[in-house]
Amino acid sequence: MATSYTVVALHRGSDAWARQVFAAVRARLRSGRLGSADVHYAARAPSTVDGPVAAVCLASRQAAADADLVAEIEALQDLGVVVVPVWRGRDFSQFVPAPLARVQGVRWEGSERDVSNYIVRALGLAEADRRIFISYGRRDAAAVASGLWTRLTERGFDVFLDRFGLKPGEDWARRLDEELADKAFVVMLETDAAAQSRWVQHEVIYALKNHLGLQVLSLPGSRADRECAAVPEAFRYRVSEAQLLGSGSRRRLRASGLNDVVSLIEAAHDDALLRRRNYLLLSASEMVARAGWRIVPQPAWSMLAESDPGRRRLLRIVPRPPRPQDLRRLDASRRDHAEGGVVPHGHLVYESADLDPALGDLLAWIAADRGLSTTPIQAVAAALEVP
């Protein structure tokens, strides 16, 4: 079920700029260890959409005045592809084609990474909904953790750090497990204090047991015999003294070190969630096939399952606990697959069985009588047989 991806940079007379955009995307894919993805680059809009497409328009005076380019933008929009304007200089309004006049754009200079991040997320190769749990010992890593929380939040992550996420009077032990269940990636700061904290150890074991993404940042000065033996070395990054400032509880990452570490986390996060999506998609495909259903691959990490007499199900994979917006997207997708006036039942497939009860109740209420279900991966085969 290999997926082909397409990046479109619509423009007129901006060949060098388009090459810069494509180079930025390739660099972003490599940094996230996604360089092997089957990605095609084009300066013209495809006539049909057979896989994920991400499109930008390089705004210029020539582009704004070109009727053929306007027609290409409108054709992509009719296919459901969002086209994002990218511009240089200060004046956006003069150079953007009319169909994009009300679309939020991105200024190229200084925002090359934002443009490439948008494209990779639009292709589905990186999650738009990015959630991270920071696990650490307060005695010797509080300042490092706070710096990471600030920078990751600026980079668009939903980050849980107990210092900012717990309220007075809250049952913090239960809340930590709820936050772990809600996140798909854990960053552990490995220090002597972390080694002596049963809660940090619990958080890491939870991540490994539930196949969450994990990145360990081992801070210098910690005793080697206190490193978490359960963590594979491939998941560990050893922070150097040169990347730090201060000492003790005030030790923090330098600006350059913080940039290095956040880039590492971003790449590891994308890689972990892509691997998790692929694993879930393959597992669900095998279960569907063993149950005797035919599989029709679909974009957006989905598949259509068909079985005689005329039974059809649309399955969509999410690599983390589902949320209401996932059900909304699934509902829109399954209506696109109506046949003879009959809309297939939609299954939102996820891995974690440790779903927050309140969230589970909300999802069940939303899905009720709407032809939708949230389905743990272990229950896919059984769910197909429910009328």
Secondary structure, DSSP 8 states (H G I E B T S, - for coil): ---EEEEEEE-SS-HHHHHHHHHHHHHHHHHTT-TTSEEEEESS--SS-SS-EEEEEE--HHHHH-HHHHHHHHHHHHTT--EEEEE-SS--TTTS-GGGTTS--EESTT-HHHHHHHHHHHTTSS-SS-EEEEE--HHHHHHHHHHHHHHHHHTT-EEE-HHHH--TT--HHHHHHHHHHH-SEEEEEE-HHHHT-HHHHHHHHHHHHTT-EEEEEE-TT--GGGS-TTS-GGGEEE--GGGEES-GGG-EE-HHHHHHHHHHHHHHHHHHHHHHHHHHHHHHHHHHHHTT-EEEEETTTEEEEEETTTEEEEEEE-SS---HHHHHHHHHHHHTT-BTTB--EEEEEES-S---HHHHHHHHHHHTTTTEEEEEGGGHHHHHT--
